[in-house]
Amino acid sequence: MTEIVSPTQPSNQDRLAAAVAHLAGIVPLFGMLIPAGIWAASRSDNKFLKTNATRALAAQIFLLVYLLLIPGLGTILALIFAANQAGFFTGIIHTLSIFTLQAGLVLSWLMFAYAAVRVYLDGDFRYPVLTLAIEGPPPAPTS
């Protein structure tokens, strides 16, 4: 059965590939290979897939930086407090950095799953801060 697709609407296959690109963010580090592969394999005229793969890859790179930065900062602060013999603060810093890391992971998993569902159903999802930083503000609606 042939699917009829309007020029402005992505096909079901393109929406599924874009959803997979976003959903791959649930697996940190190795999940970046999927949107990178989708971006590389998509045709040059398929702007929908290229845009969504780029957005998913940017979000996953941001998550990777977060995953490396939070424990690193927590360790540095804990070492500073340990050098000053403030053992109580060292325990608090470690606890806060572990909690922040776990909360960030859970929230990112929910965000990637939500992005995948939105892209598959609606055909568009923009990560709130990242898309604004990468692409600029969305175009104004025309009346």
C-alpha positions as a LaTeX table, in Angstrom:
\begin{tabular}{lrrr}
\hline
Residue & $x$ (\AA) & $y$ (\AA) & $z$ (\AA) \\
\hline
Met1 & 0.00 & 0.00 & 0.00 \\
Thr2 & 1.42 & 3.37 & $-1.00$ \\
Glu3 & 1.35 & 6.16 & 1.53 \\
Ile4 & 0.23 & 9.55 & 0.26 \\
Val5 & 2.28 & 12.28 & 1.88 \\
Ser6 & 1.85 & 16.00 & 1.38 \\
Pro7 & 5.03 & 17.97 & 0.72 \\
Thr8 & 4.80 & 19.69 & 4.10 \\
Gln9 & 4.09 & 16.58 & 6.19 \\
Pro10 & 6.82 & 13.99 & 6.89 \\
Ser11 & 6.08 & 10.37 & 6.10 \\
Asn12 & 5.41 & 7.80 & 8.83 \\
Gln13 & 8.82 & 6.27 & 8.16 \\
Asp14 & 10.54 & 9.64 & 8.62 \\
Arg15 & 8.61 & 10.35 & 11.81 \\
Leu16 & 9.53 & 6.91 & 13.18 \\
Ala17 & 13.22 & 7.44 & 12.38 \\
Ala18 & 13.13 & 10.86 & 14.05 \\
Ala19 & 11.40 & 9.37 & 17.12 \\
Val20 & 14.09 & 6.69 & 17.34 \\
Ala21 & 16.77 & 9.40 & 17.15 \\
His22 & 15.22 & 11.17 & 20.14 \\
Leu23 & 14.52 & 7.96 & 22.08 \\
Ala24 & 18.16 & 6.86 & 21.70 \\
Gly25 & 19.05 & 9.50 & 24.29 \\
Ile26 & 17.88 & 7.10 & 26.99 \\
Val27 & 21.21 & 5.29 & 26.53 \\
Pro28 & 23.89 & 7.86 & 27.41 \\
Leu29 & 27.01 & 7.98 & 25.23 \\
Phe30 & 26.19 & 5.07 & 22.90 \\
Gly31 & 22.81 & 6.58 & 22.10 \\
Met32 & 24.58 & 9.38 & 20.23 \\
Leu33 & 25.50 & 6.96 & 17.46 \\
Ile34 & 21.87 & 6.53 & 16.39 \\
Pro35 & 20.99 & 10.18 & 15.64 \\
Ala36 & 24.44 & 10.67 & 14.10 \\
Gly37 & 23.80 & 7.67 & 11.84 \\
Ile38 & 20.30 & 8.86 & 10.96 \\
Trp39 & 21.68 & 12.32 & 10.17 \\
Ala40 & 24.43 & 10.86 & 7.96 \\
Ala41 & 22.14 & 8.39 & 6.19 \\
Ser42 & 19.26 & 10.76 & 5.52 \\
Arg43 & 18.99 & 12.31 & 2.10 \\
Ser44 & 20.15 & 15.88 & 1.73 \\
Asp45 & 16.65 & 16.98 & 0.74 \\
Asn46 & 15.05 & 15.46 & 3.88 \\
Lys47 & 15.18 & 18.51 & 6.13 \\
Phe48 & 12.80 & 16.97 & 8.68 \\
Leu49 & 15.10 & 14.05 & 9.48 \\
Lys50 & 18.26 & 16.18 & 9.45 \\
Thr51 & 16.70 & 18.74 & 11.80 \\
Asn52 & 15.39 & 16.16 & 14.27 \\
Ala53 & 18.60 & 14.14 & 14.25 \\
Thr54 & 20.57 & 17.34 & 14.90 \\
Arg55 & 18.27 & 18.33 & 17.76 \\
Ala56 & 18.48 & 14.86 & 19.32 \\
Leu57 & 22.26 & 14.77 & 18.98 \\
Ala58 & 22.63 & 18.25 & 20.50 \\
Ala59 & 20.45 & 17.26 & 23.47 \\
Gln60 & 22.49 & 14.10 & 24.00 \\
Ile61 & 25.78 & 16.01 & 23.85 \\
Phe62 & 24.38 & 18.45 & 26.42 \\
Leu63 & 23.40 & 15.48 & 28.63 \\
Leu64 & 26.89 & 14.00 & 28.30 \\
Val65 & 28.47 & 17.29 & 29.39 \\
Tyr66 & 26.06 & 17.39 & 32.33 \\
Leu67 & 26.92 & 13.80 & 33.29 \\
Leu68 & 30.62 & 14.64 & 33.29 \\
Leu69 & 30.34 & 18.07 & 34.88 \\
Ile70 & 28.18 & 17.37 & 37.95 \\
Pro71 & 30.25 & 14.53 & 39.44 \\
Gly72 & 33.45 & 16.38 & 38.55 \\
Leu73 & 32.35 & 19.54 & 40.34 \\
Gly74 & 31.12 & 17.51 & 43.31 \\
Thr75 & 34.46 & 15.74 & 43.57 \\
Ile76 & 36.44 & 18.98 & 43.34 \\
Leu77 & 34.31 & 20.62 & 46.03 \\
Ala78 & 34.54 & 17.53 & 48.23 \\
Leu79 & 38.34 & 17.52 & 47.88 \\
Ile80 & 38.48 & 21.20 & 48.81 \\
Phe81 & 36.40 & 20.58 & 51.93 \\
Ala82 & 38.39 & 17.43 & 52.75 \\
Ala83 & 41.64 & 19.40 & 52.52 \\
Asn84 & 40.19 & 21.89 & 55.00 \\
Gln85 & 39.18 & 18.99 & 57.28 \\
Ala86 & 35.47 & 19.76 & 56.94 \\
Gly87 & 34.29 & 16.15 & 56.73 \\
Phe88 & 30.62 & 17.01 & 57.30 \\
Phe89 & 30.52 & 19.24 & 54.22 \\
Thr90 & 32.34 & 16.61 & 52.16 \\
Gly91 & 29.50 & 14.14 & 52.80 \\
Ile92 & 26.87 & 16.74 & 51.97 \\
Ile93 & 28.60 & 17.67 & 48.69 \\
His94 & 28.87 & 14.02 & 47.64 \\
Thr95 & 25.23 & 13.37 & 48.51 \\
Leu96 & 24.02 & 16.44 & 46.62 \\
Ser97 & 26.10 & 15.66 & 43.53 \\
Ile98 & 24.82 & 12.06 & 43.42 \\
Phe99 & 21.21 & 13.20 & 43.90 \\
Thr100 & 21.59 & 15.89 & 41.22 \\
Leu101 & 23.11 & 13.39 & 38.82 \\
Gln102 & 20.32 & 10.85 & 39.35 \\
Ala103 & 17.57 & 13.48 & 39.11 \\
Gly104 & 19.10 & 14.80 & 35.89 \\
Leu105 & 19.22 & 11.31 & 34.39 \\
Val106 & 15.59 & 10.56 & 35.23 \\
Leu107 & 14.41 & 13.92 & 33.90 \\
Ser108 & 16.43 & 13.49 & 30.70 \\
Trp109 & 14.93 & 10.01 & 30.14 \\
Leu110 & 11.45 & 11.46 & 30.51 \\
Met111 & 12.35 & 14.34 & 28.17 \\
Phe112 & 13.73 & 12.00 & 25.49 \\
Ala113 & 10.67 & 9.74 & 25.70 \\
Tyr114 & 8.34 & 12.77 & 25.49 \\
Ala115 & 10.32 & 14.13 & 22.52 \\
Ala116 & 10.02 & 10.79 & 20.72 \\
Val117 & 6.26 & 10.64 & 21.22 \\
Arg118 & 5.78 & 14.28 & 20.16 \\
Val119 & 7.88 & 13.85 & 17.02 \\
Tyr120 & 6.07 & 10.68 & 16.05 \\
Leu121 & 2.57 & 12.04 & 16.67 \\
Asp122 & 2.93 & 15.75 & 15.87 \\
Gly123 & 6.01 & 15.76 & 13.67 \\
Asp124 & 7.83 & 18.45 & 15.65 \\
Phe125 & 9.57 & 18.85 & 18.98 \\
Arg126 & 11.95 & 21.55 & 20.13 \\
Tyr127 & 14.10 & 21.15 & 23.22 \\
Pro128 & 13.28 & 24.36 & 25.11 \\
Val129 & 16.71 & 25.94 & 25.64 \\
Leu130 & 18.87 & 23.98 & 23.23 \\
Thr131 & 16.79 & 24.64 & 20.13 \\
Leu132 & 16.71 & 28.33 & 20.93 \\
Ala133 & 20.51 & 28.38 & 21.32 \\
Ile134 & 21.16 & 26.34 & 18.15 \\
Glu135 & 18.45 & 27.46 & 15.72 \\
Gly136 & 17.31 & 30.78 & 17.14 \\
Pro137 & 13.69 & 31.66 & 17.88 \\
Pro138 & 10.97 & 29.78 & 15.99 \\
Pro139 & 9.45 & 31.55 & 13.00 \\
Ala140 & 6.51 & 33.79 & 13.73 \\
Pro141 & 3.15 & 32.39 & 12.64 \\
Thr142 & 1.79 & 33.95 & 9.49 \\
Ser143 & $-1.82$ & 35.01 & 9.37 \\
\hline
\end{tabular}
